[in-house]
Amino acid sequence: MGEVTRRTFLASAAAVALGGSARGIGADSARSGAARVVVVGGGFAGAACALELRVLAPALDVVLVDPDDRYITCPMSNGVIAGLRTLSSITVPRAGLARAGVRVVRDTVDAIDHGRRRARLRSGAALAYDRLVFAAGIRFLWGHPEGYSERAAERLPHAWQAGAQTQLLAAQLAALRTGGVVAISVPAGPMRCPPGPFERASLMAAYLASRGRRAKVLIFDANNHFPRQDAFSAAWQELYPGTIEWVPVTAGGAIERVDSERMTLFSSRGAQRADVINIIPPQAPAALAVQAGLASDHGWCPVEPATFESTLVPGVYVIGDACIADPMPKAASAAHAQARQCAHALAASIEGGEPPPPRMDSVCYSLLARDRALSIHARFEMRKGVIESLPAAPGAITVISEQQEAQDAESWYRRIVAESFGA
């Protein structure tokens, strides 16, 4: 490139793609007079919000910033670990967003200037906005348990962000010796997909049983209960008797230290060696949330429940795993529901209207085996200024068997991918 550095080239390219200069791209540069909404992060929350905004307010200039040209979904990734799916089957291109009129910028937002309403990109460009939606998801709190680092994760995979880690854990499970031990560590505190570790244990046991491989799956849990515990436990007893053992915090389930070289976990009940160790570390919002002043003292991002606008930074909305939206779970279906509510509120804000009252639904499916599953349905409404969980709407649950649940899980997955990514 001669004297032009790669950084300068990328900054210029980003600016040209967005119709402005590398120093700052005006909010009306691409569509004359149009307000611009910048969406940070292209997972279920960010993508669904961007698509909904294009439907609600076609005149808006909607820009989604994400470094990847495709998204690998966490839903159904446990199926990849257990050999039921391929990674490509849960990999979603972003072409559907572009077809809907969302401008997708492959870059990373490194800083947000709230005063000037600009997002600084890693390439060097500065992207002006009228409103910003933060949907950058989570980060892992490395060092918890002691000894668990990014390097240690190369041997003790977390597989809690789908992709290379998913494939690594799948390969380790496939190579497990007969009579071997698999250990899963579940953290305390808010986490992405609370039923996920227990679905993972179920499918690992199914994989081992299908290959006639006698083994043990230990779940070390830093909590005293888990979602649908009775249903999971009954299924384990029926399908995988003697294979899965759940160790709650009161019995030494909180892992305090790991030794990746010796493949050993340490808790109050002593040392436990294992052949495959899956450490799910505690989580917090992406680092940008902290840098941008969106996170509160306890680490997560407080929002107005009717709009998902940050209570700390006006003009910025936080949706998905990073926000505090209790009692909604940190799950794809909840992120999708929040995205649509946020889009309605944001469009109303720009047009000077009032946001609709929140009425959101979520469902979490957990596979117990290839053809059996269970689900958790909920709906959420605003009551006295807070979001409350209510029984699922009449007709929302029509399941008559775990076999139907498995079929419904597949249908739900196809639907939420289509509705979130236009795929």
C-alpha positions, 0 to 999 in steps of 0.5 A: 500500500505504499505510504498508506498504512493498513489502519489508515486504509481501513479507516478510510474504507469505513468512512467511504462505506458510510458516506462521510469522513474518517474524522466524523460521519454526520448523522444525515450523511447517507439519507438526507435528513434521516436520523441515524441509529447505531447498533453495537453488536450483531447477535440476537438482540442487536440484529433483531432490533436493527431489523425491527427499526427498518420495519417501523421507521424505514426512513431511519439510517440503521447502522449495525457494527460488528467485526464478523460477517456471520454469527454462530448461535449459542442456541443449539450449540450443545447439539454440536458438542454432542454430535447432533449438528454441525457448526455450519448449521448454527452459523448465520450470515448477515446478508439478510440484514443488508437486504432489509436495508441495515448497513452492516459495518465490519468493525469494532466500537472501541469508545462511545463519546456521549457528549458528541454522540459519536462511536469511535471504531477500531479502524479509526473512523468516528460514527455519529449517531442520534441514538445508540443501541448497545447489544455487545453481550458479555465478557468472561471474568478470567481468573475465576475460578483461580487459575482459569485464564484464556490460556487455560481455556485452550485445555479446559474449554468454556464453549459458552461463546459458540465457535472454536471452543464448541468444536474443541469441547466436541473433540474432547468428548469424542476422545473420552476414554471408557470409564472417563469423567467429564466435569462441568463447572457452573458459576454463581450469579447472573449468566447467559442461558441458565438451563444451558449447562444442564442441557449440555450434561444431558446431551453429553450423556446421550452421546456417550450412551449412543456409543456404549461408552461408560462414563460419568458426568459431574456438574459442579454448581455454585448454586443450590438449585437450577431451572426445571431441576425436577424435570431434568433430574427425572429425565436423567434417572430415566435416560442415563441412570448413574451417569449424571451427578449434580453437586450443589454449592452446599456439597462443595459444588463451587469450584475455587481453583483449577489446575489445567496441567493436571486436569484437576478441580478444587472445591471445599470437598477436595480435589477432582481429576477429570478427563474432560473439564468444561469451565463456565466462568462468571460473566459480566457485560462487554468491557465497552459497557464499563468504559462507556459508563453504562454499567452500575457498581454491580457490573450490569447495565440498568435500564428503564424497563419500558424502553431499555434506555440506559438509566445512566446515559441518555440516548443509549439503549441496552438490550440482551445479556448486558442489561438488567431486566429481571426477571427476564433471563439472559437468553436468546428469546428474551434478547429478541423480545427486548430488541423489539420492545426497544425498537418500538420505544426508540422509534417513538422517541425519535418521532416524539411519541410514547413507547408502547407498554412492555408485553414480552414473551420468552421460551427456553428449550433444553434438549434432553436427548436427540428427540426429547426436550423440555421448555420454560415459557414466560411472559413479562409485563410492566406492573407498577413501574417494574417488569413482572413475570406472569404465567405464559399466555393461554395457548402458549404451551400446548406440548403433550410430550417431550418428543413434541418439545424437541420438534418445537425446539427445532421450529422455534430455532428456525423462526427466531433465526429468521426473525432476528437475522432475516435469514 
